[in-house]
Amino acid sequence: MSGASKKKQGAKGSPKGSRSAARLGAVQALYQSELSDTAPSMVISEFLDHRLGKELEGERYKAADKVFFGDIVEGVSERAGEIDRRIADALPANWPLDRLENLVRAILRCGVYELTARPDVPTAVVINEYVDVAHAFFAEGEPSFVNGVLDSVARRVRPGA
């Protein structure tokens, strides 16, 4: 985990910080699940037992809202078809979903899940949080790309927001 990802998570113990940490953890868990072809439930258990709020390989992971973390990972898994269709609809016609880098795809899946299934979280918060996650991993155009795709999805699923 980079220093940038730690900075962007907010104050330790604050609701924003614990939810930001949950989002970052959810993206990492889904990325790991996809790369290792491991069931999301197994990855959730690993993250809850060994990563979130723990020290691993000399790095301290922020304490995360564990319920929120689980909701995102399980929700993305359960609604994968719907989420992927919404992402694909926001991409250029000649840009298939599988062309996206795995980590970008994980970020978008988490963001689209929150936009579609978590009306309690304001649209701007969802978009800003996942753009911050993208900044934690990428220095080039990916954060802007994430912003554009999530904004496009948000206009469709939350008109007027």
N, C-alpha and C positions, 0 to 999 in steps of 0.2 A: 504494500500500500504506500503510495507516495505521500510526501508531506503535504502536497496540495489537497489530497483527499481528506486528510486530517483537519486542515484549516477550514474546509468548506462545511464541515459537519456541525458547526455551531458549538455553543458552550456545553461542556459535559454536564449531563443531568437535566438540561433544559428540554422541554417538549420538542422544540425545533431540532435541537441537537440529536435527540434520540430517534426522531423520525427520519432525519437526514441520514443518520447512521444505518437505520433500517433499510432505507432506499439503496444506499451504497452496498450494503450486505446482500440485499435481494438481487441486485444486478450481478454481483460476484457469484452468488449461489446459482443463479440461472445460467450464467456463463459456464461455470464448472459443470453443472448438470448436463448441458448440451455437449461440451467437449468430452466428458467422460462417459456419456450415455448412462448416467446414474439417475435413478428416480428422484424427483424433486423432494419427496418426503425424506429420503436418506440424506440429501444435501442440507435440508432444513435442520435435521437432527445434528449433523456435523457442525454446522454454523452455531447453533444454540449451545452445543456442548463444548466446542473448542475454539470458537472465534469471537463472536460478538461479546464485547466487554472483557475479553481475555487477552493474554499475551501469547503471541505465536511467532516463533523465529525472531525474537528480539523486538517485535513491534507490538504495541498495545492497541488493540481494536477498541473503538469507542463503544460505550454501552448503547444498546439499541432498544427501541420499542419492539420487543420480541413478538407481540401479538400483531403489530403492523407489518413487521418483517414476514411472518408466516402467512399473513393474508395476501401480501403481494406475490410471494413465490407460489403459493397454492393457487391463487386466483389466475395468475398468468398460465400456469399449467392446465388448469381446468378449462380456461377459455381461450386456449391457444389458437384454435381455428378462427374464431371471431376477431381476436387481436391481430393476427397475421393478415387477415383480409383488410382490416382498417388501415394497417401500415401499408400494405400493397396498394390500396386505393390512393394513398397520399404520395406514392412514389411516381416518378415519370414512367410512362408506359413501357419504355425499353429497359427499365431497371427492376429486375425481379428481386424479391425479398432475399433469396439465397445469395445474391451478389453482395449484400451487406456484410461487413466484417462482423464476426460473432459477438463481439462486445458491444458494438453499436446496436445490433439487433436486440441484445438483452436490455440495453438502456431503453430503446423504443418500446419493447414489449412491456416493461414495467410502467413506463409513462402512459402508454395507451390503456393499460389495465386501470390505473388510477383515474384517468379521464372518463372511462366508461363505467367503472364499478364503485368509485368513491366520490359521490357528489358532495360529501362533507369536506372535501379538500378543494379549495379554490383553484380554478384553472391556472391562474398566473403562478401559484405556488407549485403546482405539478410541473409546469413547463420549466420554471426557474430551477427547481431542484434537480431535474434530470439534465438540464444544460450544465449545472454545476458538477454533476457526476461525470458528464462527458469531459469537462475541463480537467477533472482529476486524472483522466487517462490519456487525453489527447491534447496536443498543442496546435494542431492545424485546423482544418475546416469542419471536423466532426461535430463540435459543439453547435456551430451554426446550422449544420445539417439536421441535428437532433431538434433544435429549436424550430426549424421550418416544418419538419414532419409533424411534430407534436402540435404546433399551431394549426396546421391543416386538419389534423384529426379533431382537435378541439372545436374548430368551427363547425364540423359536421355533427359531433356528438353532444356539444354544449352550445347550441346556437344562442347568440345574444350574451354569452358569458364574457 
